[in-house]
Amino acid sequence: DPERTTCPVAWREGKAVSQQQFLRDIRALADRLPDASHALNLCEDRYRFMIAFAAVCLRGQTNLLPPSQAIGVIGEIATAYPGCYMLIDSACPDLPLSRIVVGDNDEMTSYPTPQMIPLLPEQHVAALVFTSGSSGAPQAHPKTWRNLVQTARLAAQRFIGSAAANIVATVPSQHMYGLETTVMMALAGGCAAHGGRAFFPADLRRALQHMPSPRVLVTTPVHLRACIATALPFPPLDLIICATAPLEPELAAAAEAALGAPLFEIYGCTEAGSMAWRRTVETPIWQFYPGMHLSRRGGVDFVHGEHLDAPVALPDMVEDLGQGRFRLCGRRTDMLKVGGKRSSLGELSARLLRI
């Protein structure tokens, strides 16, 4: 973000990474990349993922972001994109692909800082994000640079405002939720992301201790339960963001009490990215980001937004309440009858979790 050139882009081992250092790291890696159209970005360290992500884009290439690190899934994607190579920072899948190791190279620190911030074409396909379709095969969803930037800015506008927040996340960067709320929030939203891997509650606590306020935790219901169960004291948080699975109000309230910060849920899908929010302890109703709205055709709900190339069909059934508000009614494919009454697997899961 050119307007926030003095803000760090990441935190590593308690030290801020400046935008100038980030640009040097990108250029140094970009010069090492082979000529290709696609790169499998498998970096697990978030800062190394960010370097790889940006360097691939700078070379006019597209990041392939697999839904898991399972060798079978990665192999399927590699087969679908012949000539691709891997970017790794840890154990490497045993696949017949060329690989580039993204590490902490001392040569990067002396690399000349670019005089200008690189600009990417709006319609450049920065990433292909994968989900598993009904057949189980990975399904690709292209994400242009414009789409990723605008979605991150909408989320930052809603949750962060003008503050340069520091974000710790339990969600991998290859996941659409993790990509938007950490990597793109840093590249386009004026925030800074924790650069390591934070998964267990003790990891989160340590990462938060090494960053100044305002602090934001991006996580999932599973991780929230783990954090509450440990009863560890956490550094002061300013915000908690949760997604990927239904969050019951009781868990949201317990998380707010234990972590001392307001919790907001994000609603989204891989096809469209994040699009709506709610304060779970206050309401079951979702509110769209500004400029987004619903339409219905043939019994299917579509979401519209200026940053979307076309209306996107939602995987869920929703009740449009007007003024950008809606209620989730469950997945279109998950509706079933119980005792003669319609319900959804999501609702039944939520009830079982309460029990």
TILO-558326 format. One record per residue (C-alpha): residue in three letters; x, z, y. Coordinates in steps of 0.25 Angstrom, whole numbers, padded with zeros to 4 digits, always signed. Layout:
BEGIN
ALAXZY ...
***
This chain:
BEGIN
ASP+0000+0000+0000 PRO+0008-0005+0013 GLU+0000+0005+0021 ARG+0006+0017+0013 THR+0021+0013+0012 THR+0026+0027+0014 CYS+0018+0033+0002 PRO+0024+0034-0012 VAL+0018+0025-0023 ALA+0021+0035-0034 TRP+0027+0048-0038 ARG+0038+0049-0049 GLU+0043+0063-0053 GLY+0039+0069-0041 LYS+0045+0059-0031 ALA+0038+0049-0023 VAL+0040+0034-0026 SER+0040+0026-0012 GLN+0033+0013-0011 GLN+0047+0007-0008 GLN+0053+0012-0021 PHE+0040+0007-0028 LEU+0043-0007-0022 ARG+0057-0007-0026 ASP+0053-0003-0041 ILE+0043-0014-0041 ARG+0053-0025-0036 ALA+0064-0020-0046 LEU+0054-0021-0058 ALA+0048-0034-0053 ASP+0062-0041-0053 ARG+0063-0036-0068 LEU+0050-0042-0073 PRO+0050-0055-0081 ASP+0042-0067-0078 ALA+0028-0065-0084 SER+0013-0065-0081 HIS+0010-0051-0087 ALA+0017-0038-0089 LEU+0012-0026-0098 ASN+0014-0014-0089 LEU+0015-0003-0099 CYS+0023+0007-0090 GLU+0018+0021-0092 ASP+0025+0028-0080 ARG+0015+0025-0069 TYR+0026+0022-0058 ARG+0033+0012-0068 PHE+0019+0006-0071 MET+0017+0004-0056 ILE+0031-0002-0054 ALA+0028-0012-0066 PHE+0014-0015-0061 ALA+0018-0019-0047 ALA+0031-0026-0052 VAL+0022-0035-0061 CYS+0013-0038-0050 LEU+0024-0041-0041 ARG+0029-0052-0051 GLY+0015-0058-0051 GLN+0013-0053-0065 THR+0001-0045-0071 ASN+0002-0031-0077 LEU-0005-0030-0091 LEU-0010-0015-0092 PRO-0014-0012-0106 PRO-0025-0002-0109 SER-0016+0006-0118 GLN-0001+0007-0123 ALA-0005+0003-0137 ILE+0004-0007-0142 GLY-0008-0015-0148 VAL-0015-0016-0135 ILE-0002-0020-0127 GLY+0001-0030-0138 GLU-0013-0037-0136 ILE-0011-0038-0121 ALA+0003-0043-0122 THR-0002-0054-0132 ALA-0013-0058-0122 TYR-0002-0060-0111 PRO+0010-0067-0117 GLY+0023-0066-0109 CYS+0020-0052-0104 TYR+0030-0041-0104 MET+0030-0026-0104 LEU+0033-0016-0093 ILE+0036-0003-0100 ASP+0042+0011-0096 SER+0041+0018-0109 ALA+0040+0015-0124 CYS+0038+0000-0126 PRO+0027-0006-0135 ASP+0034-0014-0146 LEU+0029-0028-0142 PRO+0037-0041-0140 LEU+0036-0041-0125 SER+0047-0040-0115 ARG+0047-0027-0108 ILE+0052-0022-0094 VAL+0055-0007-0093 VAL+0050+0000-0080 GLY+0059+0012-0078 ASP+0065+0020-0067 ASN+0076+0010-0064 ASP+0087+0015-0054 GLU+0089+0001-0049 MET+0075+0001-0043 THR+0079+0012-0033 SER+0089+0002-0026 TYR+0080-0010-0027 PRO+0077-0015-0013 THR+0064-0011-0007 PRO+0055-0024-0005 GLN+0053-0026+0010 MET+0038-0028+0008 ILE+0027-0023-0001 PRO+0024-0034-0011 LEU+0011-0040-0010 LEU+0003-0045-0022 PRO-0008-0056-0022 GLU-0022-0049-0023 GLN-0026-0058-0035 HIS-0013-0055-0043 VAL-0018-0049-0056 ALA-0010-0037-0056 ALA-0014-0031-0069 LEU-0022-0034-0082 VAL-0029-0021-0086 PHE-0034-0021-0100 THR-0046-0014-0107 SER-0051-0016-0121 GLY-0063-0024-0123 SER-0073-0024-0134 SER-0064-0031-0143 GLY-0053-0020-0141 ALA-0043-0031-0135 PRO-0038-0028-0121 GLN-0046-0034-0110 ALA-0038-0038-0098 HIS-0044-0036-0084 PRO-0036-0042-0072 LYS-0033-0034-0060 THR-0029-0041-0047 TRP-0020-0034-0037 ARG-0031-0034-0027 ASN-0041-0028-0037 LEU-0031-0016-0040 VAL-0027-0014-0026 GLN-0042-0014-0020 THR-0047-0005-0032 ALA-0035+0005-0029 ARG-0038+0006-0014 LEU-0053+0008-0017 ALA-0050+0020-0026 ALA-0039+0025-0016 GLN-0049+0024-0005 ARG-0059+0032-0013 PHE-0050+0043-0019 ILE-0038+0044-0011 GLY-0041+0040+0004 SER-0029+0039+0013 ALA-0021+0049+0006 ALA-0009+0044-0002 ALA-0013+0051-0015 ASN-0003+0054-0027 ILE-0009+0050-0040 VAL-0007+0056-0054 ALA-0014+0049-0066 THR-0016+0051-0081 VAL-0021+0036-0082 PRO-0011+0025-0086 SER-0008+0015-0076 GLN-0012+0004-0086 HIS-0026+0009-0085 MET-0035+0003-0074 TYR-0039+0017-0069 GLY-0024+0021-0069 LEU-0019+0008-0063 GLU-0029+0009-0051 THR-0028+0024-0048 THR-0013+0026-0049 VAL-0005+0012-0048 MET-0014+0005-0039 MET-0017+0018-0030 ALA-0002+0018-0028 LEU+0000+0003-0025 ALA-0013+0001-0017 GLY-0019+0015-0014 GLY-0008+0022-0006 CYS-0006+0032-0017 ALA+0005+0037-0026 ALA+0005+0037-0041 HIS+0012+0047-0050 GLY+0022+0038-0057 GLY+0023+0045-0071 ARG+0014+0047-0083 ALA+0005+0059-0081 PHE-0004+0061-0093 PHE-0005+0076-0098 PRO-0010+0087-0088 ALA+0004+0092-0086 ASP+0009+0078-0083 LEU-0002+0077-0072 ARG+0001+0091-0066 ARG+0016+0088-0065 ALA+0014+0074-0059 LEU+0004+0080-0049 GLN+0014+0091-0045 HIS+0025+0080-0042 MET+0016+0073-0032 PRO+0011+0078-0018 SER-0004+0078-0014 PRO-0013+0072-0013 ARG-0014+0071-0028 VAL-0023+0063-0037 LEU-0025+0064-0052 VAL-0030+0051-0059 THR-0035+0054-0073 THR-0046+0054-0084 PRO-0056+0064-0090 VAL-0047+0066-0102 HIS-0035+0070-0093 LEU-0044+0079-0084 ARG-0048+0087-0096 ALA-0034+0089-0100 CYS-0030+0094-0086 ILE-0041+0104-0086 ALA-0038+0109-0100 THR-0023+0112-0097 ALA-0027+0121-0085 LEU-0014+0117-0078 PRO-0014+0119-0063 PHE-0013+0105-0056 PRO-0007+0102-0042 PRO-0018+0100-0032 LEU-0025+0087-0034 ASP-0033+0080-0023 LEU-0041+0071-0032 ILE-0044+0068-0047 ILE-0048+0054-0051 CYS-0054+0052-0065 ALA-0058+0040-0074 THR-0058+0032-0087 ALA-0069+0041-0094 PRO-0082+0048-0090 LEU-0079+0061-0083 GLU-0089+0072-0085 PRO-0092+0080-0072 GLU-0088+0093-0079 LEU-0074+0088-0082 ALA-0073+0083-0068 ALA-0077+0096-0062 ALA-0067+0104-0071 ALA-0056+0094-0067 GLU-0059+0096-0052 ALA-0059+0111-0054 ALA-0046+0111-0062 LEU-0038+0101-0054 GLY-0044+0105-0040 ALA-0047+0091-0036 PRO-0060+0082-0035 LEU-0061+0072-0046 PHE-0067+0058-0045 GLU-0070+0048-0056 ILE-0067+0033-0055 TYR-0076+0023-0061 GLY-0070+0009-0065 CYS-0067-0001-0076 THR-0055-0009-0079 GLU-0062-0022-0075 ALA-0065-0017-0061 GLY-0056-0005-0059 SER-0061+0008-0052 MET-0073+0006-0044 ALA-0081+0020-0042 TRP-0079+0035-0041 ARG-0087+0048-0042 ARG-0084+0063-0040 THR-0088+0067-0054 VAL-0092+0081-0051 GLU-0102+0077-0041 THR-0109+0064-0046 PRO-0111+0055-0058 ILE-0112+0043-0048 TRP-0101+0033-0045 GLN-0097+0027-0032 PHE-0091+0013-0031 TYR-0078+0011-0022 PRO-0082+0005-0009 GLY-0086-0010-0010 MET-0090-0010-0025 HIS-0104-0011-0030 LEU-0112-0015-0043 SER-0121-0026-0047 ARG-0128-0029-0060 ARG-0129-0041-0068 GLY-0135-0043-0082 GLY-0135-0028-0084 VAL-0120-0027-0081 ASP-0115-0019-0068 PHE-0104-0026-0060 VAL-0095-0019-0050 HIS-0091-0027-0037 GLY-0080-0025-0028 GLU-0072-0032-0017 HIS-0059-0030-0025 LEU-0065-0035-0038 ASP-0064-0050-0041 ALA-0078-0050-0047 PRO-0089-0041-0051 VAL-0085-0032-0063 ALA-0094-0029-0074 LEU-0094-0014-0077 PRO-0093-0009-0091 ASP-0103+0002-0088 MET-0118+0003-0085 VAL-0120+0009-0071 GLU-0132+0013-0062 ASP-0130+0007-0048 LEU-0135+0018-0038 GLY-0132+0010-0026 GLN-0122+0012-0014 GLY-0110+0010-0024 ARG-0115+0021-0033 PHE-0118+0020-0048 ARG-0120+0028-0061 LEU-0113+0025-0074 CYS-0122+0023-0086 GLY-0112+0021-0097 ARG-0105+0009-0103 ARG-0113-0004-0105 THR-0108-0004-0120 ASP-0109+0011-0122 MET-0124+0013-0120 LEU-0131+0019-0132 LYS-0144+0026-0136 VAL-0144+0041-0140 GLY-0157+0047-0144 GLY-0164+0035-0138 LYS-0158+0037-0124 ARG-0147+0028-0118 SER-0133+0034-0116 SER-0119+0029-0115 LEU-0106+0033-0123 GLY-0100+0038-0110 GLU-0111+0048-0107 LEU-0111+0053-0122 SER-0096+0054-0120 ALA-0097+0063-0108 ARG-0107+0072-0114 LEU-0098+0074-0126 LEU-0087+0077-0117 ARG-0095+0088-0110 ILE-0098+0094-0124 
***
